Amino acid sequence: MKIGLIGMLLLVVSCSAIGATEGGEQNNAQVAQAAPAELIETFTPPVVSKPRVPKYPKTQQALGQEGWVRLNYMVNPQGIPYDVTVVSSSSESAFAKAASRAVRQTVYEPANLNGRAIDAGLSAFIIFQLVGGGDCATRNFVNLYKSFFKHLEQERLDKAEKALTNLRNRDRNLYEEAYLHLAEFNYKRKTGASPSQMYGSVKKAAAMDGDRGYLPDDLLTSVLQNKLTLELLLHELGYAKRTATLLKERQLTEKARARVDAALTQIEQVRVAETSFGTDGVVPEGNLGFHALLHKRFHLRDVQGDIAELRIHCDRGYVGFIPKPEMEYKIKSGLGSCHLTLIGTPGSTYTLVQG
């Protein structure tokens, strides 16, 4: 699978007038060195009992800015969210703050396992969208986007970079936000950026609420195909499995569908056989690194810098702890899907070995 240049011209060139509407503790038995299997009889996930609607940030509303936020968090046995973590978000940080605040103030009926309230992991995708926005682009944005691709295709990289900067500096709706990250991906690809650098941009271009994205459907499919290719290159097999599953539900050519099926088959073979594999990582500027775990056994090696804490969010459990060099950890069975969050000094490097 090749990483292709993606992002043809926008389909809509103008918008109607935009209106405005508002769109810690530790659980001590989740990670063990040699935990026995646990029989799961009945499990009920947390259910919202007192919702809190996110408040649209006033400055962003006045400027016509839109955005989205993806969060992971836990709900304790009293129904209170904790360890609310922004996994990814659009460019404007005010949206991440508003979304996090709303999640922390939401009250749940706690998860229940065999008649006992337990800690449970949830995720949320929160959208901030103004009336009339999100599905079209302004004429100025379209002209800048066309100019960017023209310079990029003719390898006038200094002019392409300037056009990209102008796109970043504009107030954007959801539709334009997705195209901005698509432009960033193509610029990084053209200038020889690493797969991990390209991956950060393609993830945001492919942002989806369920099965709905913010790019035209055929273009979103191309973005997801590139995302899958990068996840396989980077050995992010937990995320690759999810992306491939999404792609199977989309319109694909026979050749593309065969590649997706082959990827899913290989990932499943690795999972079932518990084949060991390593994923190189770098702690980003936000101090948090994320991985979807395919295996229940893992350790860190070749750490350069400081990894201060690890947190494991599972469907049915949570633990946070200070890692020890080369220590192997095993997550108990029966906890469902799990995510690993690394907290450390930006720029710190490591290899996450699973299996």
N, C-alpha and C positions, 0 to 999 in steps of 0.2 A: 504494500500500500504506500503510495507516494503522498507527500505533503504538497498539495497543489495550491496555486494562486487562486484565491476565491474572493468574490465581492464585486459583482458587476454593478451596473448603474442602478440607482434607486428606482422603484416602480412608481412612486408618488412624489410629485415635485412641489406641492404646496399644501398648507394646512388652512383650515378654517380658524376663526378666532378662538382662542383658548379661554375657557372659563375655569373656575376653581372650585373643587370640592375636596373634602378630606377623604381621600380615598380610605455553695459551698461546703456543704458538708461532705464527708466521705462515707462511703458504704464499704465496710472493711472486708468483705468476703468475695469480691468479684475477680481478683487476680490471685492466682496461686501457682506454686511450682508444679504441683501434680494433683490437680483437683479431679475428683471422680465425676462421672456424668450425673446429671440431675434430671429426674423425670419431671417433665412439665405437663401438668394435667389441664389446667385452665389459666388463661392469661387475658386480662382486659387492659388495654392501654389507657393512659390518662385521657379524660374528657373535660373539655372546658366547662366550668360552671359559672364563672364571672369573667366574661371577656373584657379586654381593654383594647379599644380601637386606637391604632397609632395616630398621633397628631401630625398633620402635614407641617413640616417646618415652614414658618412664615416667610423667611427670606427666599427659600426655594420656590414657594408658591407664587410669590410676587414676581420672580424672575421667569416663571414658566418652566422650571426645571423638574424633571421626573427621574425616578430611580427605582431600584429594587435592592433587596437585602436577603441573603440566605443565612439562616442561623441554625446552630445546633445547641440544644440545652437539655437539662435534666429536670424532672419533676419529682420532688421528694414525697415520702409517704403522707405528708400533710397537704399535698396538692400545691406546693409552692415551687415555682421554677428557680433553678440555681445554675451556676456555671454557664450562663448565657454567652455564647461565643459566636461572633460574626465570622462565618466561613468565607464568604465572598460578598461583594456588593458593587454597585455601580460607582461612578467616580466621586460623587459628592458625599462626604462623611456625615453630614447632618442627617441623612436618611438612616444610616447605620445606628446612630445614637437614638433616633426616634423609635426605630423598630425594636432595639434592645430594651428600651424603657418600657414599651408596651408589653413585651413578652414577660418582663420581670413583674409587672403589675397584674398579669392575668392569673386567675385562680382556677385550679383544676380539681376534679374528682380524681384521686390518685390511681395509679395503676394497681391492679389486683392480681396476685398470683396465688392460686389455690386458697383463696379466702383471706390473704394477707396483703396489706398495702406495702408496696415496694417502690424503690427508685426506678425510674424508667426514662429512656432517652426519646426525645422528639426532635424534629427539624421543622423549620418554617421558611416559607418564601413569601416575603411581604413586598407588595407593590405600591409605589406612590405614583399615582397617575392623575392628571388633570383632565377635566371634561374637554373633549375635542383633540386631545393629544395622544401620543403613543403609537399611532398607526400611519403617520405620514411625516414628511420632512419639509422644512422651509426651503425656499428657493436658494437662499444664500448657502445653506448647508450642502445642498445638492451640487452647487457650482464649485464649492471648495472640494467636495469629495471627488468630483470629476477631474478637477485640476490635480489633486493628489495622485490619482491613478495614472493620469497622463504623464506626469513627471516620473512616476515609479517605473512605468513600462519603458520609458525612454532613458532610464537610468540617470536622470538628473536628481540625484539623491539629496543634494542640499535643498533644492526647491521642493522635493517631496516632503522632506523633514519640516520645512517651514509651513507647508500646507497642513501637515499633520498637527503641528503646534497650534495653528489657527483653529482646527477642528476641536482640539482639546479645550481651548480657551472659550469656546462658545457655550451658552446655556443650551441644554439639550433635552429632548423628550426621550421616551424609551426606545423608540424606533431609531433615532439618531444615535443614541448611546450604543446600541448594538452595532451599528455601522462604524462608529468610531473604533471600537475594539477590533472589528474586522480589518479596518485600515491599519491599525497597529500590528496585527498579526502579519499582514502582507508585507509591511515595512521591515519587520524583524526577519521574516523569511528571506526577503531580497537582500538584506545586509548581512546575512550569515549568522544570525543569532542562534543560540543553543536551543535544543528542543524544550528545555525547561522554561526559557524565556518566552518562546512562542506559545507554550502551553498556557501561561498566565493570561495572555490576550484571547486565545481561542476559547478558553473556558467562559470568559465574560461575553464574548460574541454569541456563544451558544446558550446563554442563560434562558431557562425555561420555567414556566409555572405549570407544573404537570406536563402535558404534551404541547403546550402553547409557548412558542418563542416570539421574538420580536423582529425576526427577519422573514422575508418571503419563504414559503414552505420549501421550495426546491433549493434555495440558497442555504437555509438552515440544515437541510440534509447534508449538503456538501461540507458545512462547518463541522457537523457531528462526525462525519467520516474522517476529517483531518484531526479532530479531537481524539478519536479512537486510535488513529495511527500514532499520535504523540504519546498517548497513554501506554500503548504497547512498547514503544521505544524506551520510555522512561520506567518501564516495569511497574506502572501504577495499575496493577491488575484488578484491584477492587473497583476502581473507577472505570476501568476499561469494560468490565462486565456490565456495569450499568449503562454505559454509552452504547455498547453493542445491543443490549436488550431494547433500548429506545429505538435504535436504527431498524431493528427487525419489524417494528410497527409502522415503518414509513415506506413510501414508494421508492424502491431501489431497482436498479438494473439487475439482470440475472447474475452478471459478474460481480457486482458490488454485494449482492446478497450472499453469494458464495463466500466472499472474503469475510463478511460478518459472521456467517455460520462457522467458518473455520476458526475465527478468533474465539468465539464462544466455546467451541469444542476444546481448543487448547487450554483456555482458562479453566474450564471444568476439570480437565485432566490434571492440571497443576493443583487445583483445590482438593480433589478426591485423593490424590496420591500424596498430598502434603509436601510436594516438591519445594525445596528451598529456593528462594530467589531474593535478590537485593535491589533496593530502590535508593538511589542517591538523592539526598535532599539538602536544601539550603534554607536556613531560617530567614524569612523575608523581613521587610522593614517593620511590619506590624507585630513582630516577636512571636508569631504563631505559625506553625507548620501543621498541615493536615494530611492524613492518609486514611483511605478506606481499607480496612483489614480484610484480606482474603483468608488468611490462616489464623488460628487461635494461638499459635506460638510465635514469638518474635524476640529480637534483641537488637540493640544498636551497636555498631562497630565503627571504627575509624572516625570518632568524633573529634573535630577540630573546632575549638571554641567552647561555648558554654550552653549545654542543654540543662536548664534548671529544674524542669518538671515535665512529667508525662501525665496525660489524662486520657482515660479510656471511657468513651460514651458508648454504651450498648443499649439495645432495645429494652433490656431488663436488668440493667445494672450500671454502676459507675464507680470508678476509683481514680484518685489522683495521688501521685507519689514522686519522690525524687529518684531518678534513675541511678543505677550503679554501673560502672564500666563493664561491658561485656556480659552483664547479667541477663539470663534468658527468662522470659516471662511467658506464662501460659494462662489464657483466659478460660474460665470454666465453660463447659458446654451448657447449652440451654439458655444462653443469654441473647440469642438473636444476632443481628448484624451489629458490628462494632466499628467505631472510628477512633483513631489515635490522634491526639493533639499534642504537639511538642511546643513547649514554651522555652525560649532561649534568646541569646544575644543575636541580633540580626547579623547575617553573614556567616554564622556558625554552620559548618558542614557535617554531614553524617551519612551513614548508610543504614537504612532500615532493612534488616534481614527477617523475612517471614519463613516459617517452616522449620 
